[in-house]
Amino acid sequence: MAAPASAADDVGSLRGLVTDDEQRPIAGVEVTLAEIKATTTTDAAGRFTFNDLAPATYSVFFARLGYDALARKVEVKAGEVIDLNVVMEGIPVGLTTST
């Protein structure tokens, strides 16, 4: 007889790391799953996690002041953890002077 399925077998997880173009982690990046309107923020090590996600394809948006926003599509499968690592490019800040 097969073991009963656990609740964890019905859902998946998404975790990841956000770094800059020099592979330094970026803290404070807002990470949003558009389809379920769930948002989290990267920790000091640039990491984020979403647990208990229904199997589906999700649009993941990354935003932080001073960096170009990013969007990625990921497919979450039941019983799996998806790793998504992204590199955000800094926006150069220049001072302009008027003459």
Residue frames relative to the residue before (quaternion, step in Angstrom):
aa qw qx qy qz dx dy dz
M 1.0000 0.0000 0.0000 0.0000 0.00 0.00 0.00
A 0.4489 -0.6980 0.4952 0.2571 3.59 -0.94 0.93
A 0.5391 -0.6067 0.4761 0.3388 3.52 -1.16 0.65
P 0.5343 -0.6187 0.4493 0.3603 3.61 -1.01 0.65
A 0.5117 -0.6411 0.4794 0.3119 3.55 -1.08 0.76
S 0.3227 -0.7285 0.5664 0.2106 3.54 -0.99 0.78
A 0.6644 -0.4938 0.3693 0.4222 3.56 -1.27 0.30
A 0.6191 0.5673 -0.3450 0.4193 3.58 1.08 -0.71
D 0.6111 0.5618 -0.3507 0.4334 3.58 1.18 -0.49
D 0.6727 0.5117 -0.2825 0.4537 3.59 1.23 -0.44
V 0.7532 0.3205 -0.1712 0.5483 3.58 1.25 -0.31
G 0.2541 -0.7483 0.5877 0.1733 3.54 -1.31 0.21
S 0.3317 -0.7231 0.5677 0.2116 3.52 -1.35 -0.02
L 0.1867 -0.7368 0.6385 0.1213 3.50 -1.30 0.49
R 0.0741 0.7774 -0.6216 0.0608 3.54 -0.85 0.97
G 0.0585 0.8295 -0.5529 0.0528 3.53 -1.14 0.44
L 0.3466 -0.6941 0.5997 0.1960 3.44 -1.48 -0.01
V 0.1429 -0.7702 0.6175 0.0706 3.56 -0.96 0.91
T 0.0169 0.7967 -0.6015 0.0571 3.55 -0.77 1.12
D 0.4829 -0.6120 0.5189 0.3508 3.52 -1.34 0.14
D 0.7247 -0.4560 0.2881 0.4288 3.58 -1.27 0.02
E 0.6666 0.4319 -0.3132 0.5205 3.60 1.28 0.02
Q 0.5405 -0.6723 0.3484 0.3668 3.57 1.33 0.48
R 0.4282 0.6575 -0.4952 0.3730 3.58 1.14 0.63
P 0.4838 -0.6707 0.4678 0.3120 3.62 -0.86 0.87
I 0.2435 -0.7534 0.5950 0.1383 3.55 -1.13 0.71
A 0.2274 -0.7654 0.5919 0.1103 3.57 -0.64 1.15
G 0.7999 0.3581 -0.2247 0.4259 3.56 -1.25 0.42
V 0.4171 0.6728 -0.5011 0.3497 3.59 1.17 0.46
E 0.3358 -0.7201 0.5714 0.2056 3.57 -0.90 0.94
V 0.0851 -0.7880 0.6097 -0.0032 3.57 -0.70 1.17
T 0.0358 -0.8304 0.5540 -0.0475 3.57 -0.61 1.19
L 0.2306 -0.7107 0.6466 0.1538 3.55 -1.11 0.81
A 0.3725 -0.7942 0.4343 0.2048 3.55 -0.19 1.32
E 0.6782 0.5423 -0.3123 0.3852 3.59 0.81 -0.96
I 0.7860 0.2586 -0.1495 0.5413 3.59 1.07 -0.63
K 0.3963 -0.7548 0.4449 0.2746 3.57 1.33 0.18
A 0.3848 0.6895 -0.5073 0.3451 3.56 0.96 0.95
T 0.0535 -0.8025 0.5941 -0.0127 3.56 -0.94 0.93
T 0.0094 0.7511 -0.6602 -0.0047 3.51 -1.19 0.70
T 0.3359 -0.7211 0.5673 0.2130 3.56 -1.31 0.12
T 0.5109 -0.6437 0.4649 0.3296 3.57 -1.00 0.78
D 0.4530 -0.6834 0.5082 0.2636 3.54 -1.15 0.72
A 0.7677 -0.3686 0.2523 0.4594 3.59 -1.28 -0.11
A 0.6905 0.4476 -0.2653 0.5024 3.59 1.22 -0.51
G 0.5571 -0.6388 0.3731 0.3773 3.60 1.30 0.18
R 0.5460 0.6427 -0.3802 0.3798 3.60 1.25 0.21
F 0.0533 -0.7697 0.6357 0.0255 3.53 -1.30 0.59
T 0.0731 -0.7881 0.6102 0.0347 3.57 -1.25 0.47
F 0.0585 -0.7240 0.6848 0.0585 3.52 -1.23 0.73
N 0.1175 -0.8019 0.5842 0.0424 3.59 -0.73 1.06
D 0.8220 0.2889 -0.1963 0.4497 3.54 -1.39 0.20
L 0.3038 0.7560 -0.5153 0.2658 3.56 0.92 0.96
A 0.4574 -0.6492 0.5325 0.2929 3.55 -1.01 0.83
P 0.5570 -0.5947 0.4442 0.3726 3.60 -1.02 0.68
A 0.3353 0.7060 -0.5572 0.2805 3.57 -0.77 1.08
T 0.4656 -0.5967 0.5470 0.3576 3.52 -1.38 -0.02
Y 0.1264 -0.8112 0.5706 0.0193 3.54 -0.79 1.09
S 0.3259 -0.6779 0.6218 0.2181 3.54 -1.25 0.63
V 0.1102 -0.8050 0.5827 0.0151 3.55 -0.62 1.19
F 0.1174 -0.8030 0.5840 0.0217 3.56 -0.72 1.13
F 0.1525 -0.7764 0.6098 0.0453 3.55 -1.03 0.93
A 0.1074 0.8026 -0.5776 0.1029 3.60 -0.79 0.99
R 0.1745 0.7407 -0.6388 0.1129 3.52 -1.12 0.83
L 0.5621 -0.6054 0.4515 0.3372 3.52 -1.02 0.86
G 0.7801 0.3129 -0.2473 0.4821 3.56 -0.89 0.95
Y 0.7341 0.3303 -0.2053 0.5566 3.58 1.32 -0.06
D 0.5350 -0.5848 0.4943 0.3570 3.56 -1.23 0.53
A 0.4526 -0.6757 0.5103 0.2796 3.58 -0.93 0.90
L 0.1746 -0.7786 0.5974 0.0805 3.55 -1.20 0.64
A 0.0968 -0.7575 0.6394 0.0892 3.53 -1.31 0.39
R 0.0142 -0.7804 0.6249 -0.0137 3.56 -1.06 0.81
K 0.2883 -0.7042 0.6143 0.2090 3.56 -1.27 0.47
V 0.0044 0.7877 -0.6160 0.0085 3.57 -0.99 0.85
E 0.2829 -0.7312 0.5940 0.1804 3.53 -1.17 0.64
V 0.1746 -0.7756 0.6028 0.0673 3.53 -0.66 1.19
K 0.1390 -0.7909 0.5944 0.0419 3.54 -0.89 1.03
A 0.6107 -0.5693 0.4113 0.3658 3.55 -1.15 0.66
G 0.8416 0.1993 -0.1618 0.4751 3.54 -1.00 0.89
E 0.6780 0.4750 -0.2913 0.4794 3.61 1.25 0.11
V 0.2810 -0.7007 0.6254 0.1975 3.52 -1.33 0.46
I 0.2109 -0.7764 0.5868 0.0917 3.56 -0.71 1.13
D 0.2116 -0.7612 0.6015 0.1182 3.56 -0.90 0.96
L 0.0010 -0.7919 0.6090 -0.0442 3.56 -0.82 1.04
N 0.0151 -0.7976 0.6018 -0.0393 3.54 -0.46 1.24
V 0.0370 -0.8162 0.5762 -0.0215 3.56 -0.79 1.02
V 0.2796 -0.7230 0.6099 0.1646 3.51 -1.30 0.56
M 0.1688 -0.7801 0.5970 0.0810 3.56 -0.75 1.07
E 0.3211 -0.7476 0.5548 0.1736 3.55 -0.99 0.89
G 0.4433 -0.6959 0.5048 0.2536 3.52 -0.90 0.96
I 0.3731 -0.6913 0.5722 0.2356 3.53 -1.17 0.65
P 0.3951 -0.7232 0.5021 0.2623 3.60 -0.61 1.03
V 0.2084 -0.7630 0.6016 0.1113 3.52 -0.95 0.90
G 0.0242 -0.8124 0.5819 -0.0278 3.53 -0.59 1.16
L 0.3620 -0.7035 0.5647 0.2349 3.51 -1.09 0.66
T 0.1782 -0.7694 0.6029 0.1127 3.52 -0.93 0.84
T 0.1647 -0.7697 0.6087 0.0992 3.51 -1.10 0.68
S 0.2806 -0.7425 0.5778 0.1898 3.52 -1.01 0.70
T 0.2267 -0.7891 0.5599 0.1115 3.52 -1.04 0.77
